[in-house]
Structure formats: structure tokens, C-alpha cells
Amino acid sequence: MNKEKSINTEKSSSRITRNVAAIQGSNKNSGLMTSMLKYAAKEAEKAGHNVEYINLHNCSIDYCKGCRNCFETGECILKNDDMVWIANSIKNADVIMLAAPVYWANVPAIVKNLFDRMSGTSMEETNTFPKPRLSGKRYILFTACNTPMPFAAVCGQTSGLKRAVSEYFKTSGISCIGSVVCDNSSKIKEVPENKLKRIKKLVNKI
Ligand SMILES: Cc1cc2nc3c(=O)[nH]c(=O)nc-3n(C[C@H](O)[C@H](O)[C@H](O)COP(=O)(O)O)c2cc1C
């Protein structure tokens, strides 16, 4: 029994501390997205990880100008807004937790603009395929939508969002740990227990 105890202790003390960037793409402080991300962030902190919470709606983020300089330099030309520290935070993170509700079967504009502004930080253009600049990192996606399952997936709501999110992360070299979807959101007030369990399970994989 003692031996078993010491093995468990060793296991938990040898756990690696990760840097986690928790990115909030919803403006609603009392919405499902906020509840899911805050729960995940709390679980990650309880496990000893360093979590930086980034609410995009509290940040000043200009639109991508499409100049394409960043593809060569790895840095955005715009230096006077919050993207400077947000890009650094993502570069320093081992894991990115993104909360993005479904807007028109895609991510909200503020999240799309984050992807646009992260372009050169995330990948380099070559004569053939883009070369990822953030390889080795991993992400967890949280999303919510009004449409109930299975229609949300079959009719392209969550599948549209997931495709857009995966395009950014995959091209950046960031692999997926997993995702949690809260569907039928206008009918539920709180994140269902089974979704919280899934969030906890994914956070344990950090
Ligand atoms: C501009 C806008 C577009 C939306 N588009 C969709 C959609 O295409 N499909 C869907 O199922 N829900 C859609 N919704 C509903 C949201 O995904 C849903 O309300 C979600 O729960 C929002 O999460 P939050 O309250 O945590 O921000 C949309 C909501 C807004 C405001």
C-alpha cells in the first residue's frame, strides 16, 4: 500500500508545468463560452499549469492589412496594439485553449482577425507548402451554438467552425488535443455536467 502511495506521489510531482494561453472569443461574460473557458482555466491552474487569460473583447486589435510582410519576417508590421503581447503569449504557450462560439457557421470576426494577424507568426510561405512556425504546440477548442445536434454538425454549423479553426492551427503546426461543443445553447442556462467532465478530461491531457 505504501509503495502504491509513493508511486502516485512520484507521478503527480513529476507532472510537467505547461504554459497555457486561454483565449476568449465571446463578448458575453455570462455566456457558455466564458463558463467553459473559465472552468478549463481553473482546472489547468489546479493541475499546476500557468494560465494566461486573454479576452479578445477587452483588447485593442487592428485588422490585418494584408501586406504579407509577416510571412517573411515572422512579425506583424503593426506594433501599436495588443496583438504584440498576444502573439508573444501564443508563442510562449505550450497549449492554446480557444473559446469561439459559432457565428454563421464560422468563428466570430474577432477570432478570424486573430488568425489573420497571427499569420506570419504562425507560418512561413515557401514556393510549395506553407512551413509552420509554431510546431509542437497543442490546442483545445470550446464552442457553442444554438442549433441542436446532430443538425449543428450535419448542416455545417459546428463543422464549418471546426474546419476554419483547424485550418489555422494545422497550418501553424499546432495539433488538436480535442474539442467540446455546447449545442442547443438557447435552451440551456449552464454547461451540462457531461461537457464539464469532457473539459476536465481534455485539460488532464495537457
Ligand atoms: C452573430 C451571430 C451569429 C450566429 N450564428 C450562428 C450559427 O450560424 N449557428 C448557430 O447554431 N448559432 C449561431 N449563433 C448563436 C451562438 O453560437 C450561440 O448563441 C452561442 O451560445 C453563443 O455563445 P456565448 O453566449 O457563450 O457567447 C450566432 C450568434 C450570433 C450573435
PDBQT file of the ligand as one rigid body, heavy atoms in Angstrom, charges set to zero:
ROOT
HETATM    1  C1  LIG A 301     -23.804  36.976 -34.986  1.00  0.00    +0.000 C 
HETATM    2  C2  LIG A 301     -24.218  35.615 -34.518  1.00  0.00    +0.000 A 
HETATM    3  C3  LIG A 301     -24.207  34.567 -35.424  1.00  0.00    +0.000 A 
HETATM    4  C4  LIG A 301     -24.593  33.279 -35.006  1.00  0.00    +0.000 A 
HETATM    5  N1  LIG A 301     -24.575  32.246 -35.908  1.00  0.00    +0.000 NA
HETATM    6  C5  LIG A 301     -24.941  31.012 -35.520  1.00  0.00    +0.000 A 
HETATM    7  C6  LIG A 301     -24.942  29.921 -36.452  1.00  0.00    +0.000 A 
HETATM    8  O1  LIG A 301     -24.568  30.051 -37.595  1.00  0.00    +0.000 OA
HETATM    9  N2  LIG A 301     -25.359  28.708 -35.996  1.00  0.00    +0.000 N 
HETATM   10  C7  LIG A 301     -25.768  28.504 -34.700  1.00  0.00    +0.000 A 
HETATM   11  O2  LIG A 301     -26.147  27.372 -34.370  1.00  0.00    +0.000 OA
HETATM   12  N3  LIG A 301     -25.743  29.507 -33.795  1.00  0.00    +0.000 NA
HETATM   13  C8  LIG A 301     -25.337  30.750 -34.174  1.00  0.00    +0.000 A 
HETATM   14  N4  LIG A 301     -25.324  31.790 -33.259  1.00  0.00    +0.000 N 
HETATM   15  C9  LIG A 301     -25.661  31.509 -31.851  1.00  0.00    +0.000 C 
HETATM   16  C10 LIG A 301     -24.417  31.389 -30.955  1.00  0.00    +0.000 C 
HETATM   17  O3  LIG A 301     -23.495  30.465 -31.466  1.00  0.00    +0.000 OA
HETATM   18  C11 LIG A 301     -24.857  30.963 -29.561  1.00  0.00    +0.000 C 
HETATM   19  O4  LIG A 301     -25.719  31.942 -29.043  1.00  0.00    +0.000 OA
HETATM   20  C12 LIG A 301     -23.711  30.693 -28.605  1.00  0.00    +0.000 C 
HETATM   21  O5  LIG A 301     -24.246  30.047 -27.489  1.00  0.00    +0.000 OA
HETATM   22  C13 LIG A 301     -23.007  31.954 -28.156  1.00  0.00    +0.000 C 
HETATM   23  O6  LIG A 301     -22.131  31.658 -27.116  1.00  0.00    +0.000 OA
HETATM   24  P1  LIG A 301     -21.893  32.715 -25.900  1.00  0.00    +0.000 P 
HETATM   25  O7  LIG A 301     -23.254  33.074 -25.390  1.00  0.00    +0.000 OA
HETATM   26  O8  LIG A 301     -21.103  31.976 -24.886  1.00  0.00    +0.000 OA
HETATM   27  O9  LIG A 301     -21.166  33.867 -26.495  1.00  0.00    +0.000 OA
HETATM   28  C14 LIG A 301     -24.965  33.068 -33.655  1.00  0.00    +0.000 A 
HETATM   29  C15 LIG A 301     -24.962  34.147 -32.750  1.00  0.00    +0.000 A 
HETATM   30  C16 LIG A 301     -24.599  35.398 -33.178  1.00  0.00    +0.000 A 
HETATM   31  C17 LIG A 301     -24.583  36.548 -32.177  1.00  0.00    +0.000 C 
ENDROOT
TORSDOF 0
